[in-house]
Amino acid sequence: MDILKKIETLLSARAHAVLPRRGRRSILDQQEAEILAEIRQALGDVETKERELAQRIKI
């Protein structure tokens, strides 16, 4: 489960490192935020499924 957090951190850092800092926001900034939110949601879903599978294996 820690690996998912590491992947999320790396993706976030990579996305922010590529884009220059600007004072104003653009449509690309909004799209980036939406994509990062989708990635976080997907990682959360995967983590939930892993927990469910781990519980099934334990039983």
C-alpha positions as CSV (number, residue, x, y, z in Angstrom):
1,M,0.0,0.0,0.0
2,D,2.9,2.4,0.6
3,I,4.0,1.9,-3.0
4,L,0.8,3.6,-4.2
5,K,1.5,6.6,-2.1
6,K,5.1,6.7,-3.5
7,I,3.7,6.5,-7.1
8,E,1.2,9.3,-6.4
9,T,4.0,11.5,-5.0
10,L,6.3,10.8,-7.9
11,L,3.5,11.6,-10.5
12,S,2.6,14.8,-8.7
13,A,6.2,15.9,-8.4
14,R,6.9,15.1,-12.0
15,A,3.8,17.0,-13.2
16,H,4.7,20.1,-11.2
17,A,8.4,19.9,-12.2
18,V,7.7,20.1,-15.9
19,L,5.4,23.1,-15.7
20,P,6.8,26.5,-15.0
21,R,5.4,28.5,-12.1
22,R,3.0,31.2,-13.3
23,G,1.1,33.8,-11.5
24,R,-2.2,33.2,-13.3
25,R,-3.9,29.9,-14.0
26,S,-4.8,28.6,-17.4
27,I,-7.1,25.9,-18.8
28,L,-4.1,23.5,-18.8
29,D,-3.7,24.0,-15.0
30,Q,-7.3,23.1,-14.6
31,Q,-6.9,20.0,-16.8
32,E,-3.8,19.0,-14.8
33,A,-5.7,19.3,-11.6
34,E,-8.5,17.1,-12.9
35,I,-6.1,14.5,-14.2
36,L,-4.2,14.4,-10.9
37,A,-7.6,14.0,-9.1
38,E,-8.5,11.1,-11.4
39,I,-5.1,9.4,-10.7
40,R,-5.5,9.8,-7.0
41,Q,-9.0,8.3,-7.2
42,A,-7.8,5.4,-9.3
43,L,-4.9,4.8,-6.8
44,G,-7.4,4.9,-3.9
45,D,-9.6,2.4,-5.8
46,V,-6.7,0.0,-6.3
47,E,-5.7,0.3,-2.6
48,T,-9.3,-0.5,-1.6
49,K,-9.4,-3.6,-3.9
50,E,-6.0,-4.7,-2.5
51,R,-7.4,-4.5,1.0
52,E,-10.5,-6.5,0.0
53,L,-8.4,-9.2,-1.6
54,A,-6.1,-9.3,1.4
55,Q,-9.2,-9.8,3.7
56,R,-10.4,-12.6,1.4
57,I,-7.1,-14.3,1.5
58,K,-6.9,-14.1,5.3
59,I,-10.3,-15.8,5.7
